[in-house]
Amino acid sequence: MAELPKINIMTAGHVDAGKSTLLGRLLYDSGEIREDQMRKLKDIAKELKRETFEFAFVMDNLKEERERGVTIDIMHKPFQTKKYFYTIIDCPGHRDFVKNMITGTSQADAAIFVVSAKQGEGVQEQTKEHAWLLKVMGVGQIIVAINKMDNTNYDQKRFDEIVTEVKKLLNMVGYKTDEIPFVPVSGLVGDNVFKKSDKMPWYKGDTLINSMDATIKVPESPVDKPLRIPIQDVYTITGVGTVPVGRVETGVLKTGDTLIFEPSGAKGEVKTIEMFHKQQPEAKPGDNIGFNVRGINKEDAKRGDVAGHPNNPPTVAKEFTAQIIVLQHPTVMTAGYTPVFHVGTASIACKIEEIIAKIDPKTGAVLKEHPDFIKTGDAAKIRVVPTKAMVIEKKSDFPQLAKFAIRDMGTTVAAGVVLDIVKAK
């Protein structure tokens, strides 16, 4: 497992684009899921009268997800190709669950952007929201899967239509689409996912899996930076103790290390590190791990906290300056507005104390000093005060922990990066 480079890949796209089904197919065809497990899932799907959902159930483990047919939480599942060891992050497309989607994007090296070819589907509201989020959250590598080709009788004309739509969207957001592969697939039937399909002789490109291997590059591993692990969850395991779970963003964690959890300031000693149920002596950037910490109890560390070494602890911000882009706001944003900021795994209400300037998103040039308000499409520099202690880092120090999304009224209204921080005492 250690030999192959590790890639965290997520799915993005509208709620019914077939993301979970596509991933289930990927895992099944790659041999990660056995025949008997698949049969069990088929039976569950029949029972719940969701006959086409057996592949989706591979990823959608939660009972509620199976009954509603939507993905709520983020699932991590490993599989490997000749080139990479992938961890798939299946992110929810449903708008109520965008918070988890943001956690997913903050962990991903690359994304499979799934768009449905079915008539009446194509590029939808959430396809757009996810495209913006991917870009702002810094997911630079994308593979587009045009799914449900079986629904269109494998029609080349429909494929070309969707490709044009998606290219327009991705170009607008700021991606270079000439470097992005567009693969016609059917997650349900298995066309061009792992195995080349004979139903689309007009398509001369590669399968989805080969396109992933061919286009995705290994991200630089920031091992020489100070340690930062945003905590996703904390478990109390009988006979073991407190086990925080998260992904190492920067630095190296070793057994025996003393850790500090911010903003609480609790300290403890790392007894064991586990990845995919195997114990490891250390963990590096990109590793999704659970680690047993002695000396802290469940109340000392929680989702949203960040762990680091005491000699260079995670930064707790009293206030910060950021550059944001307003993605969609029904009215306008003014000073005094207090929406929820999502940073890594934390979600905390923060007050926009001051709109410093309206800027040109492409060049960063100031268009207007201290505007009264900003609206959809505007980029701005703002000063922000969190309503309670939160960890956030500067883009120049830790780009991984400087990105955030701003949400209000159930939608992502803006996204941005932190330029400067005033540390809390």
C-alpha positions in Angstrom: 0.0 0.0 0.0 2.8 2.4 0.8 4.5 2.1 -2.6 1.9 3.7 -4.8 1.4 7.5 -4.6 -1.9 8.4 -2.8 -4.6 10.5 -4.4 -7.8 11.7 -2.7 -10.4 11.9 -5.4 -14.0 13.2 -4.9 -17.1 13.3 -6.9 -19.1 16.5 -7.6 -22.2 17.3 -9.6 -25.9 17.6 -9.2 -28.0 15.5 -6.8 -29.3 13.0 -9.4 -26.3 12.9 -11.7 -25.5 9.3 -10.6 -22.3 10.0 -8.6 -22.7 7.2 -6.0 -23.7 4.7 -8.7 -20.7 5.6 -10.7 -18.4 5.1 -7.7 -20.0 1.8 -6.7 -19.4 0.6 -10.3 -15.8 1.7 -10.1 -15.2 -0.1 -6.8 -17.0 -3.2 -8.1 -15.2 -3.4 -11.4 -11.9 -2.8 -9.7 -12.5 -5.8 -7.5 -12.8 -3.8 -4.2 -16.2 -5.2 -3.7 -16.9 -8.9 -3.9 -19.7 -10.6 -5.8 -21.5 -11.7 -2.6 -21.4 -8.2 -1.2 -22.9 -6.9 -4.4 -25.6 -9.5 -4.4 -26.6 -8.4 -0.8 -26.8 -4.8 -2.0 -29.0 -5.8 -5.0 -31.4 -7.5 -2.6 -31.5 -4.4 -0.3 -32.2 -2.3 -3.4 -35.1 -4.5 -4.4 -36.5 -4.5 -1.0 -36.5 -0.7 -0.9 -38.0 -0.6 -4.4 -34.9 1.2 -5.7 -33.8 -1.4 -8.3 -31.2 0.8 -10.0 -29.5 1.8 -6.7 -27.4 -1.2 -5.9 -24.2 0.4 -6.9 -25.0 3.6 -5.1 -25.5 1.6 -1.9 -21.9 0.6 -2.0 -21.1 4.2 -1.0 -24.3 5.1 0.8 -24.0 3.1 3.9 -26.3 5.0 6.1 -29.8 3.6 6.4 -31.4 7.0 6.0 -29.4 7.5 2.7 -30.7 4.2 1.4 -34.3 5.0 2.2 -34.1 8.5 0.7 -31.8 7.6 -2.1 -29.4 10.6 -1.3 -25.9 10.8 0.0 -25.6 12.7 3.3 -22.3 12.0 4.8 -18.9 11.6 3.2 -17.7 8.1 2.7 -14.0 7.2 2.2 -13.2 4.1 0.3 -9.9 2.9 -1.1 -9.0 1.2 -4.4 -5.9 1.0 -6.5 -4.8 1.1 -10.1 -1.4 0.3 -11.6 -0.4 3.9 -11.0 -2.2 5.2 -7.8 -3.7 4.3 -4.5 -7.0 6.2 -4.6 -9.2 7.2 -1.7 -12.7 8.1 -3.0 -14.6 10.8 -1.2 -18.2 10.4 -2.2 -19.7 13.9 -1.6 -23.3 14.7 -1.4 -24.9 16.7 -4.2 -28.1 17.5 -2.3 -28.1 21.1 -1.3 -29.0 20.5 2.4 -25.7 18.6 2.7 -23.3 21.1 1.0 -21.6 21.5 4.4 -20.2 17.9 4.0 -19.4 18.6 0.4 -17.2 21.5 1.5 -15.3 19.2 3.9 -14.9 16.8 1.0 -13.5 19.5 -1.4 -11.1 20.7 1.2 -9.6 17.2 1.3 -9.5 16.4 -2.4 -6.6 16.4 -4.8 -8.8 15.8 -7.8 -12.5 15.5 -8.7 -14.7 13.4 -11.0 -17.3 16.0 -12.1 -20.4 14.0 -13.0 -23.0 15.4 -15.3 -26.1 13.5 -16.5 -26.7 13.1 -20.2 -30.4 12.3 -19.6 -32.8 14.6 -21.4 -33.9 17.4 -19.0 -30.9 16.9 -16.7 -27.4 18.1 -18.0 -26.0 21.2 -16.3 -28.3 22.1 -13.4 -28.2 24.6 -10.5 -26.0 22.4 -8.3 -23.7 21.5 -11.2 -22.9 25.2 -11.3 -22.5 25.6 -7.5 -20.2 22.6 -7.3 -18.1 23.9 -10.2 -17.5 27.2 -8.4 -16.8 25.4 -5.1 -14.2 23.1 -6.8 -12.4 26.1 -8.2 -12.5 28.3 -5.1 -11.5 25.4 -2.8 -8.5 24.8 -5.0 -9.3 21.5 -6.6 -7.2 22.0 -9.7 -7.6 18.6 -11.4 -10.9 17.5 -12.9 -12.1 14.6 -15.0 -15.6 15.0 -16.4 -17.9 11.9 -16.6 -20.9 12.4 -18.8 -23.1 9.8 -17.1 -26.3 7.9 -18.0 -25.3 7.4 -21.6 -27.5 4.2 -21.5 -30.4 6.6 -21.1 -29.7 8.4 -24.4 -29.2 5.2 -26.5 -25.5 6.1 -26.5 -26.2 9.1 -28.7 -23.1 11.0 -29.8 -25.1 14.2 -30.5 -26.4 14.3 -26.9 -22.8 13.7 -25.6 -21.5 16.6 -27.7 -24.3 18.9 -26.5 -23.5 18.2 -22.9 -19.8 18.6 -23.4 -20.4 22.1 -24.9 -22.6 23.1 -21.9 -20.0 21.8 -19.4 -17.1 23.4 -21.1 -18.9 26.7 -21.1 -19.5 26.4 -17.3 -15.9 25.3 -16.5 -14.4 28.0 -18.7 -16.5 30.6 -16.9 -15.3 29.4 -13.5 -11.7 29.5 -14.6 -10.7 26.0 -15.6 -8.7 25.3 -18.8 -11.0 22.8 -20.5 -8.6 21.7 -23.2 -6.7 19.8 -20.5 -9.8 18.1 -19.1 -10.9 14.7 -20.4 -14.7 14.2 -21.1 -15.7 10.6 -20.8 -19.1 9.2 -21.8 -20.1 6.6 -19.2 -22.9 4.6 -17.7 -22.3 3.9 -14.1 -25.3 1.6 -14.0 -24.3 -0.6 -16.9 -20.6 -0.1 -16.6 -19.8 1.5 -19.9 -16.3 3.1 -20.1 -15.9 3.1 -16.3 -13.4 0.4 -15.9 -14.0 -1.5 -19.1 -14.1 0.0 -22.6 -17.6 0.0 -24.0 -18.4 -1.3 -27.5 -21.7 0.7 -27.6 -20.0 4.0 -28.4 -17.7 3.3 -31.4 -17.7 7.1 -32.1 -15.8 7.7 -28.8 -12.1 7.4 -29.4 -10.9 8.3 -25.9 -10.0 6.3 -22.8 -12.1 4.8 -20.0 -12.7 6.8 -16.9 -10.2 4.9 -14.8 -7.4 5.3 -17.5 -8.3 9.0 -17.9 -7.8 9.4 -14.2 -4.4 7.7 -14.2 -3.4 9.6 -17.3 -4.3 13.2 -16.2 -4.0 13.3 -12.5 -0.7 14.4 -11.1 0.5 13.7 -7.6 0.2 16.9 -5.5 3.3 18.2 -3.7 3.4 16.7 -0.2 4.0 19.5 2.4 5.9 17.2 4.8 8.4 19.9 5.8 5.6 22.2 7.1 4.4 22.2 10.7 1.7 19.6 11.4 -1.9 20.4 10.9 -4.8 17.8 11.2 -8.3 19.2 11.0 -10.5 16.9 13.1 -13.5 15.3 11.4 -14.9 13.3 14.3 -13.8 12.1 17.8 -14.7 8.6 19.0 -14.5 7.1 22.4 -13.6 3.4 21.9 -13.9 1.1 24.9 -10.5 -0.3 25.9 -8.7 2.1 23.6 -9.7 5.6 24.7 -10.1 8.8 22.7 -9.7 8.5 19.0 -9.8 11.6 16.8 -10.3 11.1 13.0 -9.0 13.4 10.3 -6.8 14.0 7.4 -3.2 15.1 7.7 -3.0 18.4 5.7 0.7 19.3 6.4 3.6 17.9 8.3 4.2 14.4 9.7 2.5 12.8 12.7 4.5 10.0 14.6 3.5 7.8 17.4 4.8 9.2 20.7 4.2 12.8 19.5 2.7 15.3 21.9 -0.3 17.0 20.2 -2.1 20.2 21.0 -5.8 20.6 19.9 -6.9 24.2 19.1 -8.9 26.2 19.9 -9.3 24.3 23.2 -5.6 24.0 23.9 -5.9 20.4 25.2 -2.7 18.3 25.0 -2.2 14.6 24.8 0.2 11.9 23.6 -0.3 9.9 20.4 -0.3 6.2 21.2 -1.3 4.6 17.9 -2.1 5.8 14.3 -4.4 3.8 12.1 -5.2 4.0 8.4 -7.9 1.8 6.9 -7.7 -0.4 10.0 -4.0 -1.0 9.8 -1.6 0.5 12.4 1.1 2.8 11.0 4.2 4.3 12.7 3.5 7.7 11.1 1.1 9.6 8.9 1.9 12.1 6.1 -0.1 14.7 4.2 -3.1 13.2 2.4 -3.5 10.3 4.9 -6.9 9.8 6.3 -6.3 8.5 9.8 -7.7 7.7 13.2 -5.2 8.2 16.1 -5.5 7.3 19.8 -4.5 10.1 22.1 -3.8 9.6 25.7 -4.4 12.5 28.2 -7.5 14.0 26.6 -11.1 13.0 26.8 -13.9 13.3 24.3 -14.8 16.8 25.4 -11.3 18.2 24.7 -11.4 17.6 21.0 -14.2 17.9 18.5 -15.1 18.2 14.9 -13.7 21.5 13.6 -10.7 21.5 15.9 -7.2 21.3 14.4 -4.3 19.3 15.9 -0.7 20.3 15.7 2.6 20.1 17.6 2.9 22.4 20.7 6.0 24.1 19.3 4.0 25.4 16.3 0.4 25.2 17.3 -2.5 25.8 14.9 -3.5 29.5 14.7 -6.5 30.7 16.6 -7.8 33.9 15.0 -9.1 36.9 16.8 -9.9 38.4 13.4 -8.7 37.9 9.8 -8.6 39.7 6.4 -9.8 37.6 3.4 -10.5 37.9 -0.2 -13.9 36.5 -1.2 -16.0 36.1 -4.3 -19.8 36.3 -3.9 -21.2 33.3 -5.7 -24.9 33.9 -5.2 -26.7 36.1 -2.7 -30.4 37.0 -3.0 -29.8 40.6 -2.0 -26.5 42.2 -0.9 -23.8 41.6 1.7 -22.9 44.6 4.0 -20.7 45.2 7.0 -22.3 43.6 10.1 -23.5 40.5 8.1 -22.9 37.3 10.2 -23.2 34.1 8.0 -21.5 30.7 8.7 -17.9 30.2 7.6 -16.9 26.7 6.7 -13.1 26.1 7.2 -11.8 22.6 6.8 -14.1 20.7 9.1 -15.3 23.7 11.2 -18.4 25.7 10.7 -18.6 28.9 12.8 -20.6 32.1 12.5 -18.4 35.0 11.7 -19.2 38.7 11.4 -18.0 40.7 8.4 -16.8 43.7 10.3 -15.7 45.7 7.3 -15.7 45.6 3.5 -12.3 47.0 2.8 -12.5 47.1 -1.0 -14.2 45.8 -4.0 -11.6 44.2 -6.3 -11.2 42.7 -9.8 -11.3 39.0 -9.3 -8.9 38.3 -12.1 -6.2 40.9 -11.4 -6.8 41.8 -7.7 -6.9 45.5 -8.6 -9.0 47.7 -6.3 -12.2 48.9 -8.0 -13.7 50.8 -5.1 -12.5 51.5 -1.5 -15.0 50.7 1.3 -18.1 50.0 -0.8 -21.5 50.1 1.1 -22.3 46.6 -0.1 -21.2 43.7 -2.4 -23.5 41.5 -4.5 -23.5 38.3 -6.6 -20.4 38.2 -8.9 -18.4 40.7 -6.9 -15.0 40.0 -5.4 -13.9 41.9 -2.3 -11.4 42.2 0.5 -13.1 41.9 3.9 -12.2 42.0 7.6 -13.9 39.2 9.6 -14.4 38.6 13.3 -15.4 35.0 14.4 -18.2 34.8 17.0 -16.2 32.1 18.8 -12.7 30.7 18.8 -11.7 29.2 15.5 -8.6 27.9 13.8 -7.8 29.4 10.4 -4.4 29.9 8.6 -3.0 32.4 6.1 -2.8 31.4 2.5 0.9 32.2 2.4 1.6 29.8 5.3 -1.0 27.0 4.9 -3.0 27.3 1.7 -4.8 24.0 2.7 -6.3 25.7 5.8 -6.9 29.2 4.4 -9.8 28.3 2.1 -13.4 28.7 3.3 -16.9 28.8 2.0 -19.6 31.1 3.4 -23.1 29.7 3.7 -26.4 31.2 4.6 -30.1 30.2 4.1 -29.1 26.7 2.9 -26.8 27.8 0.1 -23.2 28.7 -0.4 -23.2 32.5 -0.8 -19.5 33.1 -1.2 -16.1 31.5 -0.9 -12.6 32.8 -0.3 -9.1 32.7 1.1 -7.4 34.2 4.2 -4.7 36.8 3.5 -3.8 37.9 7.0 -4.6 37.1 10.6 -4.7 38.8 14.0 -4.0 36.0 16.5 -6.1 35.5 19.6 -4.2 36.0 22.8 
